[in-house]
């Protein structure tokens, strides 16, 4: 994913472009972003966790050893309606 921030104030919007295997598969407008709610060095990982532990008894790094067959991200209807699918 690539996020092109509008600039200006923290929490501002921008355009997100999603890529799969190097090919653009989606693009959409994100009106607002989070401001100071997560650490600037925190990660968003799928299949492995290299950031902050979710609980004291959870060790990082932690890699999923199985097969991840799918990933589903549910977006609220107003956000999903603004996305443009690229074919």
N, CA, C and O atoms as a GROMACS GRO file, in nm:
protein
  348
    1UNK      N    1   0.083  -0.116   0.000
    1UNK     CA    2   0.000   0.000   0.000
    1UNK      C    3   0.089   0.123   0.000
    1UNK      O    4   0.194   0.126   0.063
    2UNK      N    5   0.044   0.224  -0.071
    2UNK     CA    6   0.111   0.354  -0.072
    2UNK      C    7   0.008   0.458  -0.030
    2UNK      O    8  -0.104   0.460  -0.082
    3UNK      N    9   0.046   0.544   0.063
    3UNK     CA   10  -0.043   0.651   0.108
    3UNK      C   11   0.018   0.785   0.071
    3UNK      O   12   0.129   0.817   0.114
    4UNK      N   13  -0.053   0.862  -0.008
    4UNK     CA   14  -0.008   0.995  -0.050
    4UNK      C   15  -0.080   1.098   0.036
    4UNK      O   16  -0.194   1.136   0.009
    5UNK      N   17  -0.010   1.142   0.142
    5UNK     CA   18  -0.066   1.235   0.240
    5UNK      C   19  -0.083   1.374   0.180
    5UNK      O   20   0.004   1.422   0.108
    6UNK      N   21  -0.197   1.437   0.208
    6UNK     CA   22  -0.224   1.572   0.159
    6UNK      C   23  -0.128   1.675   0.217
    6UNK      O   24  -0.106   1.781   0.158
    7UNK      N   25  -0.073   1.644   0.334
    7UNK     CA   26   0.012   1.741   0.403
    7UNK      C   27  -0.072   1.825   0.498
    7UNK      O   28  -0.191   1.798   0.518
    8UNK      N   29  -0.012   1.924   0.555
    8UNK     CA   30  -0.085   2.008   0.648
    8UNK      C   31  -0.082   1.952   0.788
    8UNK      O   32   0.023   1.913   0.838
    9UNK      N   33  -0.198   1.949   0.853
    9UNK     CA   34  -0.207   1.911   0.994
    9UNK      C   35  -0.210   1.759   1.014
    9UNK      O   36  -0.250   1.684   0.925
   10UNK      N   37  -0.166   1.717   1.132
   10UNK     CA   38  -0.173   1.575   1.169
   10UNK      C   39  -0.318   1.531   1.169
   10UNK      O   40  -0.406   1.605   1.212
   11UNK      N   41  -0.342   1.411   1.122
   11UNK     CA   42  -0.478   1.359   1.114
   11UNK      C   43  -0.546   1.392   0.983
   11UNK      O   44  -0.662   1.356   0.963
   12UNK      N   45  -0.475   1.459   0.893
   12UNK     CA   46  -0.532   1.495   0.762
   12UNK      C   47  -0.546   1.374   0.672
   12UNK      O   48  -0.503   1.264   0.707
   13UNK      N   49  -0.605   1.394   0.558
   13UNK     CA   50  -0.635   1.286   0.466
   13UNK      C   51  -0.532   1.267   0.358
   13UNK      O   52  -0.424   1.326   0.359
   14UNK      N   53  -0.568   1.182   0.263
   14UNK     CA   54  -0.482   1.154   0.150
   14UNK      C   55  -0.542   1.044   0.064
   14UNK      O   56  -0.657   1.004   0.084
   15UNK      N   57  -0.464   0.996  -0.030
   15UNK     CA   58  -0.509   0.892  -0.121
   15UNK      C   59  -0.427   0.765  -0.096
   15UNK      O   60  -0.304   0.770  -0.094
   16UNK      N   61  -0.496   0.653  -0.079
   16UNK     CA   62  -0.431   0.524  -0.058
   16UNK      C   63  -0.441   0.442  -0.186
   16UNK      O   64  -0.546   0.436  -0.248
   17UNK      N   65  -0.331   0.380  -0.224
   17UNK     CA   66  -0.328   0.292  -0.339
   17UNK      C   67  -0.281   0.156  -0.292
   17UNK      O   68  -0.177   0.144  -0.227
   18UNK      N   69  -0.358   0.051  -0.323
   18UNK     CA   70  -0.328  -0.085  -0.280
   18UNK      C   71  -0.268  -0.163  -0.396
   18UNK      O   72  -0.320  -0.160  -0.507
   19UNK      N   73  -0.158  -0.234  -0.367
   19UNK     CA   74  -0.089  -0.315  -0.467
   19UNK      C   75  -0.084  -0.460  -0.422
   19UNK      O   76  -0.066  -0.487  -0.303
   20UNK      N   77  -0.099  -0.552  -0.514
   20UNK     CA   78  -0.081  -0.694  -0.488
   20UNK      C   79   0.018  -0.746  -0.592
   20UNK      O   80  -0.006  -0.734  -0.712
   21UNK      N   81   0.126  -0.802  -0.546
   21UNK     CA   82   0.233  -0.851  -0.635
   21UNK      C   83   0.278  -0.743  -0.733
   21UNK      O   84   0.307  -0.772  -0.849
   22UNK      N   85   0.286  -0.620  -0.685
   22UNK     CA   86   0.334  -0.510  -0.766
   22UNK      C   87   0.231  -0.445  -0.857
   22UNK      O   88   0.260  -0.342  -0.918
   23UNK      N   89   0.112  -0.503  -0.868
   23UNK     CA   90   0.007  -0.448  -0.955
   23UNK      C   91  -0.095  -0.372  -0.872
   23UNK      O   92  -0.137  -0.418  -0.766
   24UNK      N   93  -0.135  -0.255  -0.920
   24UNK     CA   94  -0.235  -0.176  -0.850
   24UNK      C   95  -0.371  -0.244  -0.862
   24UNK      O   96  -0.417  -0.276  -0.972
   25UNK      N   97  -0.435  -0.267  -0.746
   25UNK     CA   98  -0.565  -0.334  -0.745
   25UNK      C   99  -0.676  -0.248  -0.686
   25UNK      O  100  -0.793  -0.284  -0.694
   26UNK      N  101  -0.641  -0.137  -0.626
   26UNK     CA  102  -0.742  -0.050  -0.568
   26UNK      C  103  -0.685   0.084  -0.532
   26UNK      O  104  -0.564   0.100  -0.514
   27UNK      N  105  -0.774   0.181  -0.522
   27UNK     CA  106  -0.733   0.316  -0.487
   27UNK      C  107  -0.852   0.386  -0.423
   27UNK      O  108  -0.966   0.367  -0.467
   28UNK      N  109  -0.827   0.466  -0.321
   28UNK     CA  110  -0.938   0.534  -0.257
   28UNK      C  111  -0.892   0.651  -0.172
   28UNK      O  112  -0.775   0.662  -0.135
   29UNK      N  113  -0.985   0.736  -0.143
   29UNK     CA  114  -0.961   0.855  -0.062
   29UNK      C  115  -0.981   0.821   0.084
   29UNK      O  116  -1.082   0.760   0.121
   30UNK      N  117  -0.888   0.861   0.169
   30UNK     CA  118  -0.901   0.849   0.313
   30UNK      C  119  -0.910   0.991   0.367
   30UNK      O  120  -0.812   1.066   0.361
   31UNK      N  121  -1.025   1.028   0.418
   31UNK     CA  122  -1.051   1.166   0.459
   31UNK      C  123  -0.968   1.207   0.581
   31UNK      O  124  -0.918   1.319   0.587
   32UNK      N  125  -0.954   1.115   0.676
   32UNK     CA  126  -0.884   1.147   0.801
   32UNK      C  127  -0.794   1.030   0.838
   32UNK      O  128  -0.822   0.916   0.804
   33UNK      N  129  -0.684   1.060   0.907
   33UNK     CA  130  -0.595   0.957   0.956
   33UNK      C  131  -0.583   0.970   1.107
   33UNK      O  132  -0.623   1.072   1.165
   34UNK      N  133  -0.528   0.868   1.171
   34UNK     CA  134  -0.508   0.873   1.316
   34UNK      C  135  -0.397   0.970   1.351
   34UNK      O  136  -0.298   0.983   1.280
   35UNK      N  137  -0.416   1.037   1.460
   35UNK     CA  138  -0.314   1.130   1.507
   35UNK      C  139  -0.272   1.089   1.648
   35UNK      O  140  -0.352   1.098   1.742
   36UNK      N  141  -0.150   1.046   1.663
   36UNK     CA  142  -0.091   1.018   1.794
   36UNK      C  143  -0.160   0.909   1.874
   36UNK      O  144  -0.151   0.909   1.996
   37UNK      N  145  -0.228   0.816   1.810
   37UNK     CA  146  -0.292   0.708   1.882
   37UNK      C  147  -0.206   0.583   1.887
   37UNK      O  148  -0.224   0.499   1.976
   38UNK      N  149  -0.114   0.568   1.795
   38UNK     CA  150  -0.023   0.454   1.795
   38UNK      C  151   0.120   0.504   1.786
   38UNK      O  152   0.146   0.616   1.742
   39UNK      N  153   0.211   0.420   1.828
   39UNK     CA  154   0.351   0.456   1.823
   39UNK      C  155   0.396   0.473   1.678
   39UNK      O  156   0.350   0.400   1.590
   40UNK      N  157   0.483   0.567   1.652
   40UNK     CA  158   0.530   0.590   1.515
   40UNK      C  159   0.616   0.476   1.464
   40UNK      O  160   0.641   0.467   1.344
   41UNK      N  161   0.662   0.388   1.553
   41UNK     CA  162   0.740   0.274   1.507
   41UNK      C  163   0.664   0.143   1.516
   41UNK      O  164   0.723   0.036   1.502
   42UNK      N  165   0.533   0.149   1.539
   42UNK     CA  166   0.449   0.029   1.543
   42UNK      C  167   0.430  -0.022   1.401
   42UNK      O  168   0.438   0.055   1.304
   43UNK      N  169   0.404  -0.151   1.389
   43UNK     CA  170   0.391  -0.212   1.257
   43UNK      C  171   0.251  -0.267   1.236
   43UNK      O  172   0.178  -0.293   1.332
   44UNK      N  173   0.213  -0.284   1.109
   44UNK     CA  174   0.088  -0.350   1.072
   44UNK      C  175   0.131  -0.474   0.994
   44UNK      O  176   0.162  -0.466   0.875
   45UNK      N  177   0.131  -0.588   1.062
   45UNK     CA  178   0.183  -0.710   1.003
   45UNK      C  179   0.070  -0.809   0.977
   45UNK      O  180  -0.028  -0.813   1.051
   46UNK      N  181   0.085  -0.888   0.873
   46UNK     CA  182  -0.006  -0.997   0.844
   46UNK      C  183   0.080  -1.123   0.836
   46UNK      O  184   0.166  -1.134   0.748
   47UNK      N  185   0.058  -1.216   0.926
   47UNK     CA  186   0.134  -1.340   0.926
   47UNK      C  187   0.254  -1.338   1.019
   47UNK      O  188   0.312  -1.443   1.047
   48UNK      N  189   0.292  -1.222   1.066
   48UNK     CA  190   0.400  -1.213   1.164
   48UNK      C  191   0.381  -1.086   1.244
   48UNK      O  192   0.326  -0.987   1.195
   49UNK      N  193   0.428  -1.089   1.366
   49UNK     CA  194   0.415  -0.971   1.452
   49UNK      C  195   0.554  -0.930   1.497
   49UNK      O  196   0.622  -1.006   1.566
   50UNK      N  197   0.596  -0.812   1.457
   50UNK     CA  198   0.730  -0.766   1.493
   50UNK      C  199   0.725  -0.642   1.582
   50UNK      O  200   0.829  -0.591   1.624
   51UNK      N  201   0.605  -0.593   1.611
   51UNK     CA  202   0.591  -0.471   1.690
   51UNK      C  203   0.568  -0.499   1.837
   51UNK      O  204   0.620  -0.597   1.891
   52UNK      N  205   0.493  -0.414   1.901
   52UNK     CA  206   0.464  -0.423   2.043
   52UNK      C  207   0.375  -0.544   2.073
   52UNK      O  208   0.281  -0.572   1.999
   53UNK      N  209   0.405  -0.613   2.181
   53UNK     CA  210   0.325  -0.729   2.220
   53UNK      C  211   0.183  -0.686   2.258
   53UNK      O  212   0.163  -0.582   2.319
   54UNK      N  213   0.086  -0.769   2.220
   54UNK     CA  214  -0.054  -0.740   2.250
   54UNK      C  215  -0.088  -0.764   2.397
   54UNK      O  216  -0.182  -0.706   2.450
   55UNK      N  217  -0.011  -0.848   2.462
   55UNK     CA  218  -0.034  -0.882   2.603
   55UNK      C  219   0.100  -0.922   2.664
   55UNK      O  220   0.193  -0.960   2.592
   56UNK      N  221   0.112  -0.916   2.798
   56UNK     CA  222   0.239  -0.950   2.862
   56UNK      C  223   0.288  -1.093   2.834
   56UNK      O  224   0.408  -1.117   2.833
   57UNK      N  225   0.195  -1.188   2.812
   57UNK     CA  226   0.236  -1.326   2.788
   57UNK      C  227   0.253  -1.358   2.639
   57UNK      O  228   0.268  -1.475   2.602
   58UNK      N  229   0.252  -1.257   2.556
   58UNK     CA  230   0.268  -1.273   2.411
   58UNK      C  231   0.408  -1.225   2.373
   58UNK      O  232   0.442  -1.109   2.396
   59UNK      N  233   0.487  -1.313   2.313
   59UNK     CA  234   0.625  -1.278   2.281
   59UNK      C  235   0.638  -1.232   2.136
   59UNK      O  236   0.575  -1.288   2.046
   60UNK      N  237   0.719  -1.130   2.113
   60UNK     CA  238   0.751  -1.086   1.977
   60UNK      C  239   0.901  -1.095   1.958
   60UNK      O  240   0.974  -1.078   2.055
   61UNK      N  241   0.951  -1.121   1.838
   61UNK     CA  242   0.870  -1.142   1.718
   61UNK      C  243   0.796  -1.275   1.723
   61UNK      O  244   0.842  -1.370   1.786
   62UNK      N  245   0.684  -1.282   1.656
   62UNK     CA  246   0.601  -1.400   1.655
   62UNK      C  247   0.553  -1.421   1.512
   62UNK      O  248   0.478  -1.339   1.458
   63UNK      N  249   0.595  -1.530   1.451
   63UNK     CA  250   0.560  -1.557   1.312
   63UNK      C  251   0.460  -1.672   1.303
   63UNK      O  252   0.478  -1.776   1.366
   64UNK      N  253   0.356  -1.652   1.223
   64UNK     CA  254   0.257  -1.755   1.198
   64UNK      C  255   0.321  -1.862   1.110
   64UNK      O  256   0.376  -1.830   1.004
   65UNK      N  257   0.315  -1.987   1.151
   65UNK     CA  258   0.383  -2.096   1.080
   65UNK      C  259   0.292  -2.169   0.981
   65UNK      O  260   0.339  -2.255   0.907
   66UNK      N  261   0.165  -2.136   0.979
   66UNK     CA  262   0.072  -2.204   0.890
   66UNK      C  263   0.064  -2.138   0.754
   66UNK      O  264   0.155  -2.067   0.712
   67UNK      N  265  -0.047  -2.162   0.685
   67UNK     CA  266  -0.071  -2.104   0.553
   67UNK      C  267  -0.185  -2.004   0.565
   67UNK      O  268  -0.294  -2.040   0.609
   68UNK      N  269  -0.160  -1.882   0.527
   68UNK     CA  270  -0.262  -1.779   0.529
   68UNK      C  271  -0.329  -1.779   0.392
   68UNK      O  272  -0.269  -1.736   0.293
   69UNK      N  273  -0.452  -1.826   0.386
   69UNK     CA  274  -0.521  -1.842   0.257
   69UNK      C  275  -0.601  -1.719   0.217
   69UNK      O  276  -0.632  -1.701   0.099
   70UNK      N  277  -0.635  -1.636   0.313
   70UNK     CA  278  -0.710  -1.515   0.277
   70UNK      C  279  -0.696  -1.411   0.388
   70UNK      O  280  -0.662  -1.442   0.502
   71UNK      N  281  -0.724  -1.289   0.351
   71UNK     CA  282  -0.725  -1.178   0.444
   71UNK      C  283  -0.845  -1.092   0.407
   71UNK      O  284  -0.859  -1.050   0.292
   72UNK      N  285  -0.930  -1.065   0.503
   72UNK     CA  286  -1.050  -0.985   0.478
   72UNK      C  287  -1.046  -0.863   0.568
   72UNK      O  288  -1.031  -0.875   0.690
   73UNK      N  289  -1.059  -0.746   0.508
   73UNK     CA  290  -1.065  -0.622   0.583
   73UNK      C  291  -1.202  -0.561   0.558
   73UNK      O  292  -1.234  -0.526   0.444
   74UNK      N  293  -1.281  -0.547   0.662
   74UNK     CA  294  -1.414  -0.488   0.649
   74UNK      C  295  -1.405  -0.337   0.668
   74UNK      O  296  -1.354  -0.289   0.769
   75UNK      N  297  -1.456  -0.263   0.570
   75UNK     CA  298  -1.458  -0.118   0.578
   75UNK      C  299  -1.601  -0.072   0.597
   75UNK      O  300  -1.694  -0.133   0.544
   76UNK      N  301  -1.621   0.035   0.672
   76UNK     CA  302  -1.756   0.090   0.684
   76UNK      C  303  -1.810   0.128   0.546
   76UNK      O  304  -1.734   0.165   0.457
   77UNK      N  305  -1.939   0.117   0.528
   77UNK     CA  306  -2.002   0.142   0.398
   77UNK      C  307  -1.960   0.274   0.334
   77UNK      O  308  -1.929   0.275   0.215
   78UNK      N  309  -1.959   0.388   0.407
   78UNK     CA  310  -1.918   0.513   0.340
   78UNK      C  311  -1.776   0.507   0.285
   78UNK      O  312  -1.749   0.562   0.178
   79UNK      N  313  -1.685   0.441   0.356
   79UNK     CA  314  -1.547   0.429   0.309
   79UNK      C  315  -1.541   0.335   0.190
   79UNK      O  316  -1.477   0.367   0.089
   80UNK      N  317  -1.606   0.220   0.199
   80UNK     CA  318  -1.604   0.122   0.092
   80UNK      C  319  -1.663   0.181  -0.036
   80UNK      O  320  -1.615   0.149  -0.145
   81UNK      N  321  -1.764   0.265  -0.026
   81UNK     CA  322  -1.827   0.325  -0.143
   81UNK      C  323  -1.733   0.421  -0.215
   81UNK      O  324  -1.751   0.446  -0.334
   82UNK      N  325  -1.634   0.477  -0.145
   82UNK     CA  326  -1.541   0.572  -0.205
   82UNK      C  327  -1.424   0.504  -0.275
   82UNK      O  328  -1.350   0.570  -0.349
   83UNK      N  329  -1.404   0.374  -0.254
   83UNK     CA  330  -1.292   0.306  -0.315
   83UNK      C  331  -1.317   0.280  -0.464
   83UNK      O  332  -1.431   0.256  -0.505
   84UNK      N  333  -1.213   0.287  -0.541
   84UNK     CA  334  -1.223   0.262  -0.684
   84UNK      C  335  -1.146   0.134  -0.714
   84UNK      O  336  -1.027   0.124  -0.686
   85UNK      N  337  -1.214   0.036  -0.772
   85UNK     CA  338  -1.146  -0.088  -0.806
   85UNK      C  339  -1.078  -0.072  -0.940
   85UNK      O  340  -1.137  -0.019  -1.034
   86UNK      N  341  -0.955  -0.119  -0.948
   86UNK     CA  342  -0.878  -0.113  -1.072
   86UNK      C  343  -0.873  -0.252  -1.130
   86UNK      O  344  -0.836  -0.347  -1.060
   87UNK      N  345  -0.909  -0.267  -1.256
   87UNK     CA  346  -0.908  -0.401  -1.319
   87UNK      C  347  -0.790  -0.414  -1.412
   87UNK      O  348  -0.772  -0.518  -1.474
   0.00000   0.00000   0.00000
